[in-house]
Amino acid sequence: MKNCLTIAGSDCSGGAGIQADIKTFSALGCYGMSVITSVFAENTHALLSSMSVSQDVIADQLEAVFSDIRVDAVKIGVLPDTGAMRAVAAALFKYKPEIVVCDPVIAATAGGELMNSSALGAFINGIIPLCSLLTPNIPEAETLLSCHIENVTDMKAAALSLFAHGAGAVLIKGGHLTGDATDVLFDGKEFSIFTHERLDRKSTHGTGCTLSSAIAAYQAQGKPLPEAVSLAKDYLTGAIEHGLDIGNGHGPTDHFYRLFPERT
């Protein structure tokens, strides 16, 4: 069994963050571990409050995992401040995991800032160069690059710009554009385009977390990056299609739909 570590925030409603990540790892046959960077009081329609975990506690969690357990892949989610980024960067430098998939979570689906603005520069300069894959959606890419993205050509340009900042590969998620959902992957050598029919569903809470975790899991199992992205997108599509009727806002996907296809 492959071991996957998520470094992210805790979502008490269970739809996003480390909860979504560990469900994804488990659903895809991996052993999941977590380092909590933030605690979020949120549900399907609102972010009520949050608390950042101290740099020392994040560092201790990372050391506890890496010093004892083989880590085959890392997924990074919310890094709320520069302290969290310093702790994560130090651990990645020390232990040098080969697969580091980073979903640069800046804002919550239900609204609310998850990464403070003063930390953006530290993220760009200190975290992106340590990632084997960066997976921003369009608003996140626009924030990181101070640009505007309207089409696939713009997505390709954004991917190249983020690659130039040091990421090993970049996947720009195009779900915020109109028409079919088109994602653009630049793996350092060539582009791959992934297009799925847009799903009209409310169950979209935690989709970015789920996709990045699924990519990490498939890569940990030895899949090449383009295949891992394709498999992860297929998995996410099914999880959205079988989304659970939970809460009054953007509900969660069903991470275990392949095990329990009859439930909704």
VOVEXTOR-215892 format. One line per 2 residues: their letters; for each residue x, y, z of C-alpha. Coordinates in nm, 2 decimals. Layout:
<lokes>
A = X,Y,Z ~ ...
</lokes>
This chain:
<lokes>
MK = 0.00,0.00,0.00 ~ 0.12,0.35,-0.08
NC = 0.12,0.62,0.19 ~ -0.01,0.97,0.11
LT = 0.03,1.27,0.33 ~ -0.20,1.58,0.32
IA = -0.08,1.91,0.46 ~ -0.40,2.12,0.48
GS = -0.67,2.26,0.69 ~ -0.95,2.08,0.88
DC = -1.31,2.13,0.76 ~ -1.55,2.04,1.04
SG = -1.83,1.98,0.78 ~ -1.62,1.70,0.63
GA = -1.64,1.81,0.26 ~ -1.31,1.97,0.20
GI = -0.96,2.00,0.35 ~ -0.79,1.70,0.52
QA = -1.13,1.53,0.55 ~ -1.18,1.52,0.17
DI = -0.81,1.43,0.12 ~ -0.81,1.13,0.35
KT = -1.14,1.01,0.21 ~ -0.99,1.03,-0.14
FS = -0.67,0.85,-0.04 ~ -0.87,0.57,0.12
AL = -1.12,0.54,-0.17 ~ -0.83,0.50,-0.41
GC = -0.65,0.24,-0.20 ~ -0.38,0.45,-0.03
YG = -0.31,0.50,0.34 ~ -0.38,0.86,0.44
MS = -0.20,1.08,0.69 ~ -0.25,1.44,0.78
VI = -0.07,1.75,0.90 ~ -0.32,2.02,1.01
TS = -0.23,2.38,0.93 ~ -0.56,2.54,1.01
VF = -0.89,2.47,1.18 ~ -1.20,2.60,0.99
AE = -1.55,2.64,1.13 ~ -1.74,2.61,0.81
NT = -2.03,2.43,0.65 ~ -2.18,2.41,0.31
HA = -2.28,2.78,0.28 ~ -2.04,2.98,0.51
LL = -1.70,3.01,0.66 ~ -1.77,3.12,1.02
SS = -1.42,3.14,1.17 ~ -1.07,2.99,1.14
MS = -0.76,2.94,1.35 ~ -0.41,2.89,1.22
VS = -0.19,2.62,1.38 ~ 0.14,2.75,1.50
QD = 0.46,2.70,1.30 ~ 0.61,2.48,1.57
VI = 0.31,2.25,1.59 ~ 0.31,2.21,1.21
AD = 0.68,2.14,1.22 ~ 0.63,1.88,1.49
QL = 0.35,1.71,1.29 ~ 0.57,1.69,0.98
EA = 0.86,1.55,1.17 ~ 0.64,1.29,1.34
VF = 0.53,1.16,1.01 ~ 0.84,1.18,0.80
SD = 1.08,1.05,1.06 ~ 0.87,0.73,1.11
IR = 0.66,0.65,0.80 ~ 0.75,0.63,0.43
VD = 0.57,0.90,0.24 ~ 0.51,0.82,-0.12
AV = 0.32,1.14,-0.21 ~ 0.24,1.47,-0.05
KI = -0.06,1.69,-0.11 ~ -0.05,2.05,0.01
GV = -0.37,2.25,0.06 ~ -0.42,2.55,0.28
LP = -0.10,2.72,0.41 ~ -0.25,3.02,0.59
DT = 0.06,3.22,0.68 ~ 0.43,3.25,0.64
GA = 0.49,3.04,0.95 ~ 0.31,2.75,0.80
MR = 0.51,2.79,0.48 ~ 0.84,2.80,0.66
AV = 0.76,2.48,0.85 ~ 0.65,2.30,0.53
AA = 0.94,2.42,0.32 ~ 1.19,2.30,0.59
AL = 1.04,1.96,0.59 ~ 1.03,1.93,0.22
FK = 1.39,2.04,0.20 ~ 1.49,1.78,0.46
YK = 1.30,1.48,0.34 ~ 1.28,1.56,-0.03
PE = 0.96,1.37,-0.13 ~ 0.94,1.31,-0.50
IV = 0.57,1.37,-0.55 ~ 0.44,1.70,-0.41
VC = 0.10,1.81,-0.54 ~ 0.00,2.16,-0.43
DP = -0.36,2.30,-0.45 ~ -0.30,2.67,-0.38
VI = -0.62,2.73,-0.17 ~ -0.67,3.10,-0.14
AA = -1.05,3.13,-0.08 ~ -1.32,2.89,0.04
TA = -1.60,2.77,-0.19 ~ -1.85,2.92,0.06
GG = -1.66,3.25,0.07 ~ -1.38,3.38,0.30
EL = -1.01,3.42,0.27 ~ -0.80,3.11,0.36
MN = -0.45,3.25,0.28 ~ -0.37,3.60,0.40
SS = -0.25,3.84,0.14 ~ 0.08,3.90,0.30
AL = 0.16,3.53,0.26 ~ 0.12,3.52,-0.12
GA = 0.47,3.64,-0.19 ~ 0.61,3.37,0.04
FI = 0.40,3.11,-0.13 ~ 0.52,3.21,-0.48
NG = 0.88,3.22,-0.39 ~ 0.91,2.96,-0.12
II = 0.65,2.69,-0.19 ~ 0.59,2.68,-0.56
PL = 0.96,2.58,-0.64 ~ 0.92,2.28,-0.41
CS = 0.61,2.14,-0.59 ~ 0.61,1.87,-0.85
LL = 0.26,1.98,-0.96 ~ 0.07,2.30,-0.89
TP = -0.31,2.28,-0.94 ~ -0.47,2.63,-0.93
NI = -0.82,2.71,-1.06 ~ -0.86,3.02,-1.27
PE = -0.92,3.27,-0.99 ~ -0.62,3.13,-0.80
AE = -0.39,3.15,-1.10 ~ -0.51,3.51,-1.16
TL = -0.43,3.60,-0.80 ~ -0.09,3.44,-0.81
LS = 0.01,3.60,-1.14 ~ -0.19,3.93,-1.12
CH = -0.34,3.85,-1.46 ~ -0.68,3.79,-1.63
IE = -0.77,3.45,-1.79 ~ -1.05,3.42,-2.04
NV = -0.98,3.12,-2.26 ~ -0.75,2.82,-2.31
TD = -0.48,3.03,-2.47 ~ -0.47,3.24,-2.15
MK = -0.46,2.92,-1.94 ~ -0.16,2.80,-2.13
AA = 0.02,3.13,-2.08 ~ -0.06,3.11,-1.71
AL = 0.07,2.76,-1.69 ~ 0.40,2.86,-1.85
SL = 0.43,3.16,-1.61 ~ 0.38,2.94,-1.30
FA = 0.62,2.68,-1.44 ~ 0.87,2.96,-1.47
HG = 0.83,3.03,-1.10 ~ 0.97,2.68,-1.04
AG = 0.68,2.44,-1.03 ~ 0.77,2.10,-1.18
AV = 0.43,2.10,-1.37 ~ 0.11,2.30,-1.37
LI = -0.25,2.21,-1.41 ~ -0.48,2.51,-1.46
KG = -0.84,2.41,-1.38 ~ -1.09,2.58,-1.61
GH = -1.41,2.52,-1.43 ~ -1.48,2.89,-1.38
LT = -1.50,2.95,-1.76 ~ -1.82,2.89,-1.96
GD = -1.89,2.59,-2.17 ~ -1.73,2.24,-2.11
AT = -1.49,2.21,-1.82 ~ -1.15,2.23,-1.97
DV = -0.82,2.19,-1.78 ~ -0.48,2.26,-1.91
LF = -0.17,2.06,-1.80 ~ 0.19,2.16,-1.88
DG = 0.43,1.89,-1.76 ~ 0.74,2.08,-1.84
KE = 0.76,1.97,-2.20 ~ 0.42,1.97,-2.35
FS = 0.06,2.06,-2.30 ~ -0.23,1.82,-2.24
IF = -0.59,1.93,-2.26 ~ -0.86,1.76,-2.05
TH = -1.23,1.83,-2.14 ~ -1.53,1.71,-1.95
ER = -1.90,1.80,-2.00 ~ -1.99,2.05,-1.73
LD = -2.20,1.91,-1.45 ~ -2.49,2.11,-1.31
RK = -2.47,2.00,-0.95 ~ -2.47,2.16,-0.61
ST = -2.22,1.91,-0.47 ~ -1.90,2.09,-0.54
HG = -1.76,2.15,-0.19 ~ -1.41,2.03,-0.18
TG = -1.37,1.95,-0.54 ~ -1.02,2.11,-0.57
CT = -0.90,1.92,-0.26 ~ -1.04,1.59,-0.40
LS = -0.88,1.63,-0.74 ~ -0.53,1.72,-0.61
SA = -0.55,1.43,-0.36 ~ -0.66,1.19,-0.63
IA = -0.37,1.30,-0.86 ~ -0.12,1.25,-0.57
AY = -0.27,0.90,-0.49 ~ -0.25,0.79,-0.86
QA = 0.10,0.92,-0.89 ~ 0.20,0.74,-0.57
QG = 0.08,0.42,-0.73 ~ 0.31,0.48,-1.02
KP = 0.09,0.64,-1.28 ~ 0.26,0.89,-1.51
LP = 0.14,1.25,-1.45 ~ -0.09,1.29,-1.76
EA = -0.26,0.95,-1.68 ~ -0.28,1.04,-1.31
VS = -0.46,1.36,-1.40 ~ -0.70,1.19,-1.64
LA = -0.78,0.92,-1.38 ~ -0.83,1.18,-1.11
KD = -1.06,1.38,-1.32 ~ -1.27,1.07,-1.40
YL = -1.29,0.99,-1.03 ~ -1.39,1.35,-0.94
TG = -1.66,1.35,-1.21 ~ -1.81,1.04,-1.06
AI = -1.79,1.18,-0.71 ~ -1.97,1.49,-0.82
EH = -2.24,1.30,-1.01 ~ -2.31,1.10,-0.70
GL = -2.29,1.40,-0.48 ~ -2.44,1.37,-0.13
DI = -2.75,1.57,-0.03 ~ -2.60,1.72,0.28
GN = -2.64,2.07,0.40 ~ -2.82,2.37,0.25
GH = -2.54,2.51,0.03 ~ -2.27,2.36,-0.18
GP = -2.27,2.00,-0.05 ~ -1.99,1.74,-0.06
TD = -1.90,1.50,-0.33 ~ -1.93,1.13,-0.26
HF = -1.57,1.00,-0.23 ~ -1.69,0.64,-0.19
YR = -1.93,0.62,-0.48 ~ -1.75,0.33,-0.63
LF = -1.80,0.13,-0.31 ~ -2.16,0.24,-0.25
PE = -2.30,0.34,-0.59 ~ -2.66,0.32,-0.47
RT = -2.64,0.59,-0.20 ~ -2.70,0.96,-0.26
</lokes>
